[in-house]
Amino acid sequence: MRKGEEIRPEGVSPEATYVAGGKVGGWWQMCTPGDFGQGPHCRIWNRIGKKLWDEEFVPYDEGPFPTPEEIKIPKDGWLTGADRVCLANRRVLFPKSQFKELKRWLDDLSGKK
């Protein structure tokens, strides 16, 4: 294994991307396009393969859902985390079930009111 590579734990989809970040080193993330009128379905696993999220995610900017072509997860996103997905186009997706709380957190962090 070369520096910067991670061993994919059992149970983590082969399509998942290892995203570096945080105190723990990173997370495995994967999103697939949602059905018509729904956001993408994303899964996030921790470094050892425990599934943290498995649900519909929605854009922080409250804009349109990303197209299948826009659902690209870079290995070193600008705002990576265990509770969000950062796309290559710098859009952030939050779990739908926690959207209000996470939006409030990021708004506060970025000085938005």
C-alpha positions in Angstrom: 0.0 0.0 0.0 1.4 3.4 -1.0 1.1 6.5 1.2 -2.3 8.0 0.9 -4.1 4.8 0.0 -6.6 3.1 2.2 -7.6 -0.5 2.4 -11.3 -0.9 1.6 -13.0 -2.5 4.5 -15.4 -5.4 4.0 -19.0 -4.2 3.3 -17.8 -0.9 1.6 -19.0 -0.6 -2.0 -16.3 -0.9 -4.6 -17.7 2.3 -6.1 -17.1 4.3 -2.9 -14.3 6.9 -2.8 -12.0 7.3 0.2 -12.2 11.0 1.2 -9.4 12.3 3.4 -10.1 14.5 6.3 -10.8 15.0 10.0 -9.1 13.7 13.0 -9.9 10.1 12.1 -8.2 10.3 8.6 -11.3 10.1 6.4 -14.4 8.3 5.2 -15.7 6.2 2.4 -18.4 8.0 0.4 -20.6 7.1 -2.5 -23.7 8.7 -4.1 -26.0 7.5 -6.8 -28.6 9.7 -8.6 -32.0 9.8 -7.0 -35.3 9.0 -8.6 -37.2 11.8 -10.3 -37.8 14.6 -7.8 -35.4 13.2 -5.2 -31.8 14.0 -4.3 -29.0 11.5 -4.7 -28.9 8.5 -2.4 -25.6 8.7 -0.5 -23.8 6.3 1.8 -20.9 7.2 4.1 -18.8 4.7 5.9 -16.2 5.4 8.5 -12.6 4.3 7.9 -13.2 0.8 9.3 -16.4 0.2 7.3 -19.2 1.1 9.8 -22.1 2.7 7.8 -22.8 6.2 9.1 -25.3 7.4 6.5 -27.5 5.6 4.0 -30.2 8.0 2.8 -31.3 10.8 0.4 -28.9 13.8 0.5 -29.9 17.3 -0.5 -27.8 20.3 -1.6 -26.8 22.8 1.1 -27.4 25.7 -1.4 -31.0 24.5 -1.8 -30.5 24.6 -5.6 -31.5 21.8 -8.0 -30.4 18.3 -7.3 -27.1 17.4 -8.9 -27.2 15.7 -12.2 -25.6 12.2 -12.6 -22.7 13.9 -14.3 -22.2 16.3 -11.3 -22.1 13.5 -8.7 -18.3 13.2 -8.6 -16.7 12.9 -5.2 -13.0 14.0 -5.0 -10.6 12.3 -2.7 -9.8 15.6 -0.9 -12.9 17.7 -0.9 -12.8 21.3 0.5 -15.2 20.6 3.4 -15.1 16.9 4.0 -16.9 15.3 6.9 -18.7 12.3 8.3 -22.0 14.0 7.8 -21.7 15.6 4.4 -20.5 15.0 0.8 -18.5 17.6 -1.1 -18.8 17.2 -4.8 -16.0 18.1 -7.3 -18.0 21.2 -8.4 -17.8 22.4 -4.7 -21.4 21.8 -3.9 -22.1 20.3 -0.5 -24.8 17.7 0.1 -26.3 17.0 3.6 -28.4 14.1 4.7 -32.0 15.1 4.3 -32.9 14.0 7.8 -30.3 16.4 9.3 -30.5 19.2 6.7 -31.8 22.0 9.0 -29.2 21.4 11.7 -26.3 21.1 9.3 -27.4 24.1 7.2 -27.6 26.2 10.4 -24.1 25.0 11.4 -22.5 25.8 8.0 -24.3 29.1 7.8 -22.9 30.1 11.2 -19.5 28.8 10.2 -19.5 30.9 7.0 -21.0 34.0 8.6 -24.4 33.7 6.8 -27.5 34.6 8.6 
